[in-house]
Amino acid sequence: MKRFKEAALLLVTTLVLALGTTAAPRAQVAEPTPTPDPHTYSDAGMNFTAPPEAYLLGRREVDVQQLGQDLQPVARWIIRPGKENAVVIDLSMESYEGAPEQWEGQFESQMHGAADGVLIKNKTPISLLNGMPAQFVEITMGSGFDSRKEFAVVWGDGTRGVVLSVAGTLGAVSSEQARTMLRNVTAVRYPTGRGD
C-alpha cells in the first residue's frame, strides 16, 4: 500500500510539473527558429531568389577562403522536374581577385577549356537589380540530341567570380524566360576582412 501511495504521489507531482511547464511557454509564446527560405541564397556579397515554381535541390555555405580556381556549385534549383522541358538553375563561385570586369573573359576561357563544342555568344552588359554590373551570356554545348542551352549572368565581386545560370535541352528555355528566372539577384563588392 505504501508503494501505491508513493506511485500515486509521484504521478500527481509529475502531472502538476507537466501542467505547470506547459502553461509557462503558452504565456511567453516562444518564437520558432526561422527556416531558411528554400528559394533564397544569401551571403555577404549577394542575394538571389529563385522563381516560386523552383524546387531547391541543394544549397551550402562556402567560406570564401575555401574557394579554389574552379567553379564550385553552391546552390541548385529545378523547374518542371521530371518533364522533358525541365531546367536547372545553378549558382557557382570560384576565387577571383582580378578586376571584376575581366571575370567574364576568364569564365569564357574556362568554359571553352572544359568541354568540346562550347559556343558562347550574345554577350550583353547588364545591371543586377541593385545596379551591380554583370554580363548576360548565351551558351550552347554538345551536338545532336545531347545539345544543351544555357543562359548565365556572370559577375565578379573583387573576391569571387560568380555564375548564375539556367540550363536545359534546346528549346526548354528562351533568352527572355532565362532573364526572368534569373532577375531577382543583387550583388556588391565582397566585403574584405570578413571570415565567411
Backbone as numpy.savetxt, mean C-alpha at the origin, in Angstrom:
# Nx Ny Nz CAx CAy CAz Cx Cy Cz
-20.68 -30.47 54.26 -21.51 -29.29 54.26 -20.63 -28.04 54.26
-19.50 -28.12 54.98 -18.59 -26.98 55.04 -18.04 -26.68 53.65
-17.71 -27.74 52.87 -17.19 -27.53 51.51 -18.26 -26.91 50.63
-19.51 -27.31 50.80 -20.61 -26.75 50.01 -20.75 -25.26 50.30
-20.66 -24.86 51.59 -20.76 -23.44 51.95 -19.58 -22.66 51.38
-18.37 -23.26 51.42 -17.19 -22.58 50.86 -17.33 -22.42 49.35
-17.84 -23.45 48.69 -18.02 -23.38 47.23 -19.08 -22.35 46.88
-20.16 -22.30 47.66 -21.23 -21.33 47.41 -20.71 -19.91 47.63
-19.93 -19.71 48.70 -19.35 -18.39 48.98 -18.40 -17.97 47.86
-17.60 -18.93 47.38 -16.67 -18.64 46.29 -17.44 -18.27 45.02
-18.53 -18.96 44.73 -19.35 -18.68 43.56 -19.97 -17.30 43.66
-20.53 -16.97 44.82 -21.15 -15.65 45.01 -20.10 -14.56 44.90
-18.91 -14.76 45.49 -17.84 -13.77 45.42 -17.40 -13.58 43.97
-17.27 -14.67 43.23 -16.88 -14.60 41.83 -17.91 -13.83 41.02
-19.20 -14.11 41.25 -20.26 -13.39 40.53 -20.25 -11.91 40.86
-20.07 -11.57 42.13 -20.02 -10.16 42.52 -18.84 -9.46 41.85
-17.67 -10.12 41.86 -16.50 -9.53 41.22 -16.71 -9.40 39.71
-17.32 -10.42 39.10 -17.55 -10.39 37.66 -18.52 -9.28 37.30
-19.60 -9.17 38.06 -20.57 -8.11 37.78 -19.96 -6.74 38.04
-19.16 -6.65 39.08 -18.52 -5.37 39.39 -17.53 -4.95 38.31
-16.80 -5.91 37.74 -15.82 -5.55 36.71 -16.48 -5.30 35.36
-17.63 -5.91 35.09 -18.29 -5.62 33.82 -19.02 -4.30 33.87
-19.43 -3.86 35.06 -20.13 -2.58 35.16 -19.16 -1.42 34.96
-17.94 -1.55 35.45 -16.98 -0.45 35.35 -16.64 -0.10 33.90
-16.31 -1.10 33.03 -16.00 -0.73 31.66 -17.17 -0.10 30.92
-18.40 -0.53 31.24 -19.55 0.07 30.59 -19.65 1.55 30.94
-19.33 1.88 32.16 -19.40 3.27 32.57 -18.29 4.09 31.93
-17.11 3.47 31.71 -15.98 4.21 31.17 -15.92 4.15 29.64
-16.56 3.21 29.01 -16.59 3.01 27.57 -15.19 3.06 26.97
-14.52 1.93 27.01 -13.17 1.84 26.45 -13.24 1.93 24.93
-12.34 2.71 24.33 -12.28 2.86 22.88 -11.53 1.67 22.29
-12.07 1.06 21.23 -11.35 -0.06 20.61 -10.11 0.46 19.87
-9.13 -0.40 19.75 -7.93 -0.07 18.98 -8.33 0.01 17.52
-8.04 1.13 16.84 -8.47 1.24 15.44 -7.73 0.24 14.55
-8.46 -0.36 13.63 -7.88 -1.28 12.68 -7.43 -0.47 11.47
-6.22 -0.69 10.98 -5.78 0.07 9.80 -6.75 -0.15 8.63
-7.06 0.92 7.94 -7.92 0.85 6.77 -7.23 -0.01 5.71
-7.85 -1.09 5.25 -7.19 -1.95 4.26 -6.97 -1.27 2.91
-7.58 -0.13 2.69 -7.41 0.58 1.43 -6.26 1.58 1.47
-5.70 1.83 2.64 -4.73 2.92 2.79 -3.34 2.42 3.15
-2.34 2.99 2.48 -0.95 2.83 2.86 -0.44 4.22 3.20
0.19 4.34 4.36 0.66 5.65 4.79 1.99 5.50 5.52
2.94 6.40 5.22 4.19 6.47 5.96 4.63 7.92 6.02
5.83 8.18 6.48 6.29 9.55 6.68 6.42 10.34 5.38
6.53 9.67 4.24 6.73 10.37 2.98 5.58 10.31 2.00
4.55 9.48 2.29 3.48 9.36 1.31 2.21 8.79 1.92
1.13 8.93 1.18 -0.16 8.37 1.56 -0.89 7.98 0.28
-1.41 6.75 0.24 -2.19 6.30 -0.91 -3.43 5.59 -0.41
-4.56 5.89 -1.05 -5.80 5.19 -0.76 -6.27 4.51 -2.03
-6.35 3.19 -1.98 -6.80 2.39 -3.12 -8.31 2.60 -3.32
-8.81 2.32 -4.52 -10.25 2.45 -4.76 -11.06 1.56 -3.82
-12.30 1.94 -3.54 -13.12 1.16 -2.60 -13.35 -0.29 -3.02
-13.31 -0.57 -4.33 -13.54 -1.94 -4.80 -12.29 -2.81 -4.74
-11.18 -2.26 -4.29 -9.92 -3.01 -4.21 -9.86 -3.84 -2.93
-9.28 -5.02 -3.03 -9.07 -5.90 -1.89 -7.58 -5.94 -1.56
-7.25 -5.73 -0.31 -5.86 -5.76 0.12 -5.34 -7.20 0.08
-4.21 -7.40 -0.62 -3.56 -8.71 -0.65 -2.41 -8.77 0.35
-1.81 -7.64 0.65 -0.72 -7.60 1.61 -0.16 -6.21 1.76
0.33 -5.93 2.95 0.92 -4.62 3.24 1.93 -4.83 4.34
3.08 -4.14 4.22 4.09 -4.24 5.26 4.80 -2.91 5.40
5.30 -2.67 6.57 6.09 -1.47 6.81 7.55 -1.81 6.59
8.24 -0.95 5.85 9.64 -1.18 5.55 10.43 0.02 6.05
11.41 -0.24 6.90 12.31 0.81 7.37 13.12 1.28 6.18
13.18 2.60 5.96 13.91 3.10 4.80 15.37 2.69 4.82
15.93 2.43 5.99 17.31 1.98 6.10 17.48 0.55 5.55
16.37 -0.19 5.46 16.41 -1.57 4.98 16.16 -1.69 3.49
15.82 -0.59 2.83 15.59 -0.64 1.39 16.90 -0.84 0.65
16.88 -1.67 -0.37 18.06 -1.91 -1.18 17.97 -1.18 -2.51
18.77 -1.63 -3.47 18.82 -0.99 -4.78 17.82 -1.60 -5.77
17.00 -2.51 -5.32 15.96 -3.10 -6.16 14.60 -2.79 -5.54
13.61 -2.60 -6.40 12.26 -2.31 -5.91 11.74 -3.45 -5.04
11.15 -3.08 -3.92 10.54 -4.04 -3.00 9.06 -3.70 -2.87
8.17 -4.69 -3.05 6.75 -4.41 -2.85 6.45 -4.15 -1.38
5.65 -3.13 -1.12 5.25 -2.84 0.25 3.74 -2.96 0.44
2.98 -2.90 -0.66 1.53 -3.09 -0.56 1.01 -3.56 -1.91
-0.06 -4.36 -1.85 -0.67 -4.88 -3.08 -2.18 -5.05 -2.86
-2.94 -4.61 -3.87 -4.39 -4.75 -3.87 -4.81 -5.41 -5.18
-6.00 -6.00 -5.20 -6.54 -6.56 -6.44 -7.95 -6.05 -6.63
-8.29 -5.81 -7.89 -9.64 -5.40 -8.28 -10.16 -6.46 -9.24
-11.38 -6.89 -9.04 -12.04 -7.94 -9.83 -11.31 -9.28 -9.72
-11.02 -9.74 -8.49 -10.29 -11.02 -8.34 -11.05 -12.17 -8.98
-10.29 -13.06 -9.59 -10.88 -14.25 -10.21 -11.47 -14.01 -11.59
-11.51 -12.77 -12.02 -12.06 -12.44 -13.34 -10.93 -12.32 -14.37
-11.27 -12.47 -15.61 -10.28 -12.35 -16.68 -9.70 -10.95 -16.74
-10.50 -9.95 -16.37 -10.03 -8.57 -16.41 -9.57 -8.06 -15.04
-9.12 -8.96 -14.17 -8.60 -8.56 -12.86 -7.36 -7.68 -13.05
-7.20 -6.72 -12.17 -6.00 -5.88 -12.19 -5.42 -5.83 -10.79
-4.11 -5.64 -10.74 -3.40 -5.58 -9.46 -2.76 -4.20 -9.32
-2.94 -3.60 -8.16 -2.30 -2.33 -7.83 -1.13 -2.65 -6.92
0.06 -2.21 -7.31 1.27 -2.47 -6.54 1.90 -1.15 -6.11
2.43 -1.15 -4.89 3.24 -0.04 -4.40 4.60 -0.62 -4.05
5.64 -0.13 -4.72 7.00 -0.63 -4.51 7.95 0.53 -4.27
9.04 0.24 -3.56 10.03 1.27 -3.22 11.43 0.68 -3.26
12.40 1.57 -3.44 13.79 1.19 -3.30 14.55 2.41 -2.79
15.74 2.17 -2.30 16.58 3.26 -1.83 17.03 4.09 -3.03
16.83 5.41 -2.95 17.26 6.29 -4.04 17.45 7.69 -3.48
18.71 8.10 -3.40 19.02 9.41 -2.83 19.43 10.42 -3.89
19.29 10.06 -5.16 19.61 10.98 -6.25 18.55 12.06 -6.38
18.72 12.90 -7.38 17.75 13.96 -7.65 16.39 13.34 -7.98
15.32 13.77 -7.32 14.00 13.16 -7.54 13.59 13.12 -9.01
13.95 14.17 -9.77 13.53 14.20 -11.18 14.28 13.18 -12.04
15.33 12.57 -11.52 16.08 11.57 -12.26 15.63 10.14 -11.95
14.74 9.97 -11.00 14.31 8.62 -10.60 13.61 7.89 -11.73
12.78 8.58 -12.50 12.04 7.91 -13.57 13.01 7.27 -14.56
14.10 7.94 -14.89 15.10 7.37 -15.80 15.72 6.11 -15.25
16.01 6.09 -13.96 16.58 4.88 -13.34 15.55 3.77 -13.33
14.30 4.11 -13.02 13.22 3.12 -13.04 13.10 2.49 -14.43
13.12 3.32 -15.47 13.00 2.83 -16.84 14.15 1.89 -17.18
15.35 2.25 -16.80 16.52 1.41 -17.05 16.38 0.06 -16.35
15.89 0.07 -15.12 15.70 -1.18 -14.38 14.65 -2.06 -15.05
13.56 -1.45 -15.52 12.50 -2.22 -16.17 13.03 -2.90 -17.43
13.82 -2.17 -18.22 14.38 -2.76 -19.44 15.36 -3.88 -19.11
16.09 -3.74 -18.02 17.05 -4.76 -17.63 16.42 -5.97 -16.98
15.20 -5.84 -16.48 14.55 -6.93 -15.74 13.91 -7.98 -16.65
13.49 -7.59 -17.84 12.79 -8.54 -18.71 12.94 -8.12 -20.16
12.77 -9.09 -21.05 12.79 -8.80 -22.48 11.40 -8.31 -22.91
11.38 -7.55 -23.96 10.11 -7.11 -24.53 9.40 -6.04 -23.73
10.13 -5.26 -22.95 9.51 -4.18 -22.17 9.52 -2.92 -23.02
8.35 -2.32 -23.20 8.22 -1.09 -23.94 7.61 -0.04 -23.01
8.34 1.04 -22.78 7.85 2.13 -21.94 7.59 3.32 -22.84
6.37 3.83 -22.80 6.01 4.95 -23.67 5.03 5.87 -22.95
4.68 6.94 -23.63 3.71 7.91 -23.13 4.06 8.42 -21.74
5.32 8.76 -21.55 5.76 9.33 -20.26 5.21 10.75 -20.17
4.45 11.00 -19.11 3.80 12.29 -18.95 4.11 12.86 -17.58
4.63 14.08 -17.51 4.81 14.71 -16.20 3.43 15.02 -15.59
3.27 14.68 -14.33 2.02 14.95 -13.62 2.35 15.49 -12.23
1.33 15.89 -11.52 1.46 16.27 -10.11 0.54 15.37 -9.30
1.02 14.92 -8.15 0.16 14.16 -7.24 -0.86 15.12 -6.63
-1.80 14.61 -5.87 -2.87 15.45 -5.32 -2.37 16.68 -4.58
-1.23 16.57 -3.92 -0.71 17.70 -3.15 0.34 18.50 -3.92
0.51 18.23 -5.21 1.44 19.00 -6.02 2.81 18.39 -6.22
3.13 17.29 -5.56 4.43 16.63 -5.72 4.59 16.20 -7.18
5.72 16.56 -7.82 5.93 16.16 -9.22 6.18 14.66 -9.35
5.65 14.08 -10.43 5.80 12.66 -10.70 5.71 12.46 -12.21
5.87 11.21 -12.63 5.71 10.83 -14.03 4.66 9.74 -14.11
3.80 9.81 -15.12 2.84 8.75 -15.41 3.36 8.05 -16.66
3.59 6.73 -16.58 4.16 6.00 -17.70 3.30 4.79 -18.05
3.36 4.41 -19.31 2.66 3.23 -19.82 3.71 2.19 -20.17
3.50 0.97 -19.70 4.47 -0.11 -19.89 3.76 -1.31 -20.50
4.33 -1.86 -21.57 3.83 -3.09 -22.15 4.93 -4.13 -22.02
4.56 -5.35 -21.60 5.54 -6.42 -21.40 5.03 -7.71 -22.04
5.98 -8.54 -22.42 5.62 -9.85 -22.95 5.17 -9.77 -24.39
4.68 -10.91 -24.88 4.18 -10.97 -26.25 3.07 -12.01 -26.34
2.25 -11.85 -27.34 1.17 -12.81 -27.56 0.20 -12.86 -26.38
-0.16 -14.10 -26.01 -1.12 -14.29 -24.93 -0.56 -13.89 -23.57
0.75 -13.76 -23.48 1.38 -13.38 -22.22 1.58 -11.87 -22.08
1.08 -11.10 -23.03 1.25 -9.65 -22.97 0.49 -9.07 -21.78
1.13 -8.09 -21.16 0.53 -7.40 -20.02 0.71 -5.90 -20.20
-0.22 -5.16 -19.66 -0.17 -3.71 -19.72 -0.11 -3.20 -18.28
0.78 -2.24 -18.07 0.94 -1.64 -16.74 1.00 -0.13 -16.91
0.37 0.57 -15.99 0.46 2.03 -15.93 1.03 2.35 -14.55
1.97 3.28 -14.50 2.64 3.55 -13.23 2.80 5.04 -12.99
2.67 5.41 -11.73 3.02 6.74 -11.25 4.36 6.57 -10.55
5.35 7.35 -10.98 6.73 7.15 -10.55 7.27 8.47 -9.99
7.85 8.43 -8.78 8.44 9.64 -8.21 9.55 9.29 -7.23
10.44 10.25 -7.01 11.49 10.12 -6.02 11.22 11.13 -4.91
11.54 10.73 -3.66 11.29 11.65 -2.54 12.57 12.06 -1.82
13.73 11.87 -2.48 15.00 12.25 -1.88 15.65 11.15 -1.08
14.88 10.14 -0.71 15.39 8.99 0.04 15.03 7.68 -0.67
13.88 7.70 -1.35 13.38 6.49 -2.00 12.93 6.79 -3.42
12.96 5.76 -4.24 12.27 5.78 -5.52 10.99 5.01 -5.30
9.86 5.57 -5.73 8.56 4.97 -5.46 7.82 4.73 -6.77
7.20 3.56 -6.88 6.41 3.20 -8.05 5.05 2.71 -7.57
4.00 3.37 -8.02 2.63 2.97 -7.74 2.03 2.59 -9.09
1.66 1.32 -9.26 1.24 0.86 -10.58 -0.03 0.03 -10.53
-0.67 -0.04 -11.68 -1.81 -0.94 -11.87 -1.52 -1.73 -13.13
-1.71 -3.06 -13.06 -1.35 -3.93 -14.18 -2.39 -5.02 -14.37
-2.52 -5.45 -15.62 -3.42 -6.54 -15.96 -3.15 -6.99 -17.37
-3.97 -7.88 -17.87 -3.83 -8.33 -19.25 -4.17 -7.18 -20.18
-3.78 -7.30 -21.45 -4.10 -6.25 -22.42 -5.61 -6.03 -22.44
-6.03 -4.79 -22.33 -7.44 -4.45 -22.35 -8.13 -4.46 -21.00
-7.46 -4.94 -19.97 -8.08 -5.00 -18.64 -8.22 -3.63 -18.01
-7.33 -2.71 -18.38 -7.38 -1.36 -17.81 -6.88 -0.37 -18.86
-7.55 0.75 -18.96 -7.13 1.80 -19.88 -6.30 2.85 -19.12
-5.69 3.73 -19.86 -4.91 4.80 -19.25 -5.79 5.65 -18.33
-6.99 5.98 -18.78 -7.89 6.81 -17.98 -8.32 6.07 -16.70
-8.63 4.78 -16.82 -9.01 4.00 -15.64 -7.85 3.91 -14.66
-6.64 3.72 -15.18 -5.46 3.63 -14.33 -5.25 4.94 -13.57
-5.39 6.06 -14.26 -5.24 7.36 -13.59 -6.26 7.51 -12.46
-7.47 7.04 -12.69 -8.50 7.11 -11.65 -8.14 6.21 -10.47
-7.69 5.00 -10.74 -7.35 4.05 -9.67 -6.17 4.53 -8.84
-5.24 5.26 -9.46 -4.01 5.67 -8.78 -4.03 7.13 -8.32
-5.14 7.81 -8.46 -5.17 9.27 -8.22 -5.06 9.68 -6.76
-5.48 8.85 -5.84 -5.52 9.25 -4.42 -4.19 9.04 -3.73
-3.18 9.75 -4.21 -1.84 9.62 -3.63 -1.25 11.01 -3.41
-0.62 11.17 -2.26 0.13 12.38 -1.95 1.51 11.95 -1.50
2.49 12.84 -1.69 3.85 12.53 -1.27 4.58 13.83 -0.98
5.62 13.71 -0.16 6.50 14.82 0.17 7.94 14.29 0.14
8.89 15.21 0.19 10.27 14.75 0.35 10.34 14.01 1.67
10.97 12.84 1.66 10.99 12.03 2.87 11.75 12.77 3.96
11.15 12.89 5.16 11.82 13.62 6.24 13.13 12.95 6.64
14.24 13.67 6.54 15.52 13.09 6.91 15.66 13.06 8.42
16.50 12.15 8.89 16.73 12.04 10.33 15.71 11.19 11.05
14.77 10.61 10.31 13.77 9.72 10.92 14.29 8.30 10.88
13.94 7.52 11.85 14.39 6.13 11.89 13.36 5.15 11.42
12.35 5.59 10.64 11.34 4.63 10.18 11.41 4.42 8.71
